[in-house]
Amino acid sequence: MISIKDVEHVALLARLSLTGDEKQVYGKQLSDILENVRKLQDLNTEGVPPTAHVLDLQNVFREDRAGEHMPVDQVLGNAPDRQGNFFKVPKII
């Protein structure tokens, strides 16, 4: 089982403030996760190709083509400030 000190270290890295009971619960949960990972290491994966996704996906993006655009006055209609055909924003350095 993961030690309370390890749980406290992970909580510190995640900027979490945990109670004593939470440390016990998360310690048990983290130990269970690590045990499941250990079980996966025992599986024979020889001949199994590595995958990044469970489905065989190709490029799923739509075709990039020019289309109609909104009129400038409609785009900038709710802008708090504008300069000509552009949004005017505060200068940030």
C-alpha positions, 0 to 999 in steps of 0.5 A, a space after each residue: 500500500 502507498 504510504 501516507 507520506 507518498 499521498 501527502 507528497 502527491 497532494 502537495 504537488 497537486 496543491 490539494 489540502 487533504 484531511 486525515 480521512 481523505 489521505 487514507 481513502 486516496 492512499 487505498 485508491 492509489 494503491 489499487 490503481 498501482 496494483 492494476 497497472 502491475 497486473 497489466 504488466 503481466 499480460 503477454 502483449 507480444 505481437 500486439 501493435 501499439 495504438 494511440 486510439 481504440 478506433 482505427 481513425 484517420 484524419 477526421 477534419 472536414 475539408 478546408 475550403 473558403 466559404 461565405 463570411 459574416 459582414 464586418 458590421 455584424 461581427 463587430 456589432 457587440 464589440 465594446 470598442 472598434 477601430 475601423 474594421 478591427 476589434 480595439 483592445 487595450 495595449 498589453 506589454 
